[in-house]
């Protein structure tokens, strides 16, 4: 069993596709209330790890000690177009209780009064706010974020980064954010991991660290020698 303050523990995880080993002997612990960002080149296994933690893909070895149904927010909001916002948030919950909790969750993400509105009337940022409300309404122990802000414009993205930090501080799930954006990781994570060769190759705490210096280290870890922004 996990310690009370641990959201998930991964031990010696292995995942392969045919003859290709994507994750090999990976160990990871995320504590409750800890915001962890995962960086790495495309194809290094970031999303494979997230899907394994979410229970969406099987594993070929090792052990995951965490919740059987963690909350997940994807790049696509995945809202049901035929359901009003409150029903999207309260999906699978008993109606009366679900309605009350959904209203509170929508208020928390800045969409109070929109309970009866429809997904088609939302901007991209608003749709992701609903997705976050749906993820957090059940007070999950583990929250998995798969590039949830990648499709948003720059200003909306900054606002959403601030919102997710606020929500995590309030609800205190353990968080794993998969992202390609070094600046996003530096801005919102407590700890940043770099994945390479199916393993965690580097780990950096962000507290008290100069953001510019950390950004440079991360870019070098990712094989980007120039000071240009990571792709």
C-alpha positions in Angstrom: 0.0 0.0 0.0 1.1 3.6 -0.7 2.0 5.9 2.2 -0.8 8.4 2.8 1.1 11.3 1.3 2.0 9.5 -1.9 -0.1 9.8 -5.0 1.5 7.1 -7.1 4.6 4.9 -7.0 6.1 3.3 -10.2 8.6 0.5 -9.8 10.7 -1.1 -12.5 8.1 -0.3 -15.2 8.5 -1.9 -18.6 6.4 -1.3 -21.8 7.1 -2.5 -25.3 5.5 -2.4 -28.7 6.5 -5.6 -30.5 10.3 -5.7 -30.4 10.6 -2.0 -29.5 11.1 -1.3 -25.8 9.6 2.1 -25.0 9.9 2.1 -21.2 12.6 0.1 -19.5 13.0 -0.2 -15.7 11.4 3.2 -14.9 11.0 4.2 -11.3 8.9 7.2 -10.2 7.2 8.5 -7.1 4.8 11.5 -7.1 3.6 12.8 -3.7 0.2 14.3 -3.1 0.2 18.0 -3.9 3.3 17.7 -5.9 3.3 19.1 -9.5 5.7 17.1 -11.7 6.4 18.0 -15.4 7.7 15.4 -17.8 9.8 16.6 -20.8 11.5 14.6 -23.5 11.8 14.2 -27.3 8.9 12.9 -29.3 8.7 9.2 -29.1 10.7 8.9 -25.8 7.8 7.3 -24.0 6.2 10.3 -22.2 2.6 9.6 -23.3 3.1 5.9 -23.0 4.0 6.4 -19.3 0.9 8.6 -18.8 -1.4 6.1 -20.5 0.0 3.3 -18.3 -0.6 5.4 -15.1 -4.1 6.1 -16.4 -4.8 2.4 -16.8 -5.4 2.9 -20.6 -2.5 0.7 -21.7 -1.2 -2.6 -20.3 2.4 -2.9 -19.0 4.9 -5.7 -19.7 6.6 -5.6 -16.3 7.0 -3.7 -13.1 4.4 -2.3 -10.8 2.2 0.8 -10.5 0.9 1.5 -7.0 -1.7 4.2 -7.4 -5.4 4.9 -7.9 -7.3 2.6 -10.3 -9.1 5.6 -11.9 -6.9 8.7 -11.8 -8.3 11.9 -13.4 -7.0 12.6 -16.9 -7.1 15.8 -19.0 -6.0 15.5 -22.6 -5.1 18.0 -25.3 -8.6 17.6 -26.7 -11.3 18.5 -24.1 -13.4 15.5 -25.0 -16.7 17.1 -23.8 -20.0 15.5 -24.8 -21.6 17.9 -27.3 -25.1 16.7 -26.5 -24.8 17.4 -22.8 -24.9 20.8 -20.9 -21.7 21.8 -19.1 -22.9 20.6 -15.7 -23.7 17.1 -16.9 -20.2 17.0 -18.6 -18.6 17.8 -15.3 -20.8 15.4 -13.3 -20.5 12.6 -15.8 -21.3 9.3 -14.0 -22.4 10.9 -10.8 -25.9 10.7 -9.2 -28.0 13.6 -10.5 -28.7 15.7 -7.4 -25.3 15.4 -5.8 -23.6 15.7 -9.2 -25.4 18.9 -10.1 -24.4 20.6 -6.9 -20.7 19.5 -7.2 -20.6 20.4 -10.9 -21.9 23.9 -10.1 -19.2 24.4 -7.5 -16.5 23.0 -9.8 -17.6 25.3 -12.7 -17.5 28.3 -10.3 -14.0 27.3 -9.3 -12.8 27.4 -12.9 -14.5 30.7 -13.6 -17.6 29.5 -15.4 -20.3 30.2 -12.8 -23.7 30.7 -14.4 -22.8 28.6 -17.5 -24.1 25.3 -16.1 -26.8 24.9 -18.7 -24.6 26.1 -21.6 -23.4 23.8 -24.3 -19.9 22.8 -25.3 -20.3 24.3 -28.8 -20.6 27.8 -27.3 -17.2 27.6 -25.6 -13.8 28.9 -26.6 -10.9 26.5 -26.5 -9.7 27.8 -23.1 -13.3 27.6 -21.7 -13.6 24.0 -22.9 -10.4 23.1 -21.1 -11.7 24.8 -18.0 -14.7 22.4 -18.1 -12.3 19.5 -18.6 -10.4 20.5 -15.5 -13.6 20.9 -13.5 -14.6 17.4 -14.6 -11.2 16.0 -13.6 -11.2 17.6 -10.2 -14.8 17.3 -9.1 -14.1 13.8 -7.6 -11.1 15.0 -5.6 -8.6 12.6 -7.3 -5.4 11.5 -5.7 -3.6 11.6 -9.1 -4.2 14.1 -11.9 -2.6 13.3 -15.3 -2.3 16.1 -17.9 -1.4 15.2 -21.5 -0.4 18.6 -23.1 -3.8 20.1 -22.1 -2.8 23.6 -23.2 -0.9 22.9 -26.4 -3.7 24.0 -28.7 -4.4 27.3 -26.9 -3.2 30.7 -27.9 -0.3 32.1 -25.9 -2.3 34.5 -23.6 -5.0 31.8 -22.9 -2.2 29.3 -22.2 -0.7 31.6 -19.6 -4.0 32.1 -17.9 -4.7 28.3 -17.9 -1.2 27.6 -16.4 -2.0 30.0 -13.5 -5.4 28.4 -13.0 -4.1 24.8 -12.9 -1.5 25.9 -10.3 -4.2 27.4 -8.2 -6.5 24.4 -8.5 -3.7 22.0 -7.6 -2.7 24.0 -4.6 -6.4 23.9 -3.4 -7.2 20.2 -4.1 -3.7 18.8 -3.7 -3.6 15.8 -6.1 -0.3 14.6 -7.3 0.1 15.8 -10.8 2.0 14.5 -13.8 2.1 17.0 -16.8 3.4 15.7 -20.1 4.6 18.7 -22.1 7.0 19.7 -24.9 7.2 23.2 -23.6 10.2 23.9 -21.4 8.9 27.3 -20.4 5.6 25.8 -19.3 7.4 23.2 -17.1 9.6 25.9 -15.5 6.6 28.1 -14.8 4.3 25.7 -13.1 6.1 22.5 -11.9 7.6 21.8 -8.5 9.8 19.1 -10.1 10.8 18.6 -13.8 11.8 15.2 -15.2 13.6 14.6 -18.5 12.8 11.2 -20.1 15.3 9.6 -22.4 15.8 6.0 -23.6 12.8 4.8 -21.7 14.1 6.0 -18.4 14.1 9.2 -16.2 17.4 10.7 -17.2 17.3 13.8 -15.1 15.3 15.4 -12.4 15.3 19.1 -11.3 13.5 20.8 -8.4 12.3 24.3 -9.3 12.1 25.9 -5.9 14.8 28.5 -5.4 16.4 27.8 -8.8 17.0 30.6 -11.2 14.5 30.1 -14.0 16.8 31.2 -16.8 19.6 28.9 -15.7 17.2 26.0 -15.3 15.7 26.6 -18.7 19.2 26.4 -20.2 20.0 23.1 -18.4 16.7 21.6 -19.6 17.3 22.7 -23.2 20.8 21.1 -23.1 19.2 17.9 -21.6 16.9 17.9 -24.6 19.7 18.4 -27.1 18.9 22.0 -27.9 22.2 24.0 -27.8 20.9 27.4 -28.8 18.8 29.7 -26.6 15.8 29.5 -28.9 12.6 28.2 -27.4 12.0 24.5 -27.4 9.8 23.1 -30.1 
